[in-house]
Amino acid sequence: MLDLRLYLAQRISAMVMVPLVLGHIAVMIYAIQGGLSTAEILSRTQGSVFWFLFYGIFVIAVSIHAAIGLRVVAHEWFRMSGFWLHALTWSVCLVLLFMGARAVSAVTML
């Protein structure tokens, strides 16, 4: 049952990430071709609830997706299982969430 839930969580997180990745790429192309400076970009993102939610959801989806993916790799390549596999999965997820949350807050908070 755990494997099915992890499989579904990874697939759902991928479905969430697809439009967010495309949106992120579109925004980056717009910013680069528009010649926006870092200060101009931050002036548009800081204090924005939209960008906070956009990148916050992105960070959550990436953290879940990457942790489950690394779990599969660790199990298949290194034959990890049990406690250490769970510890690796949770550690990766929490580290990515923490780092992502810091980045989102730096870009969107006043």
Beta strands, then each sheet from edge to edge (+ up, - down):
end
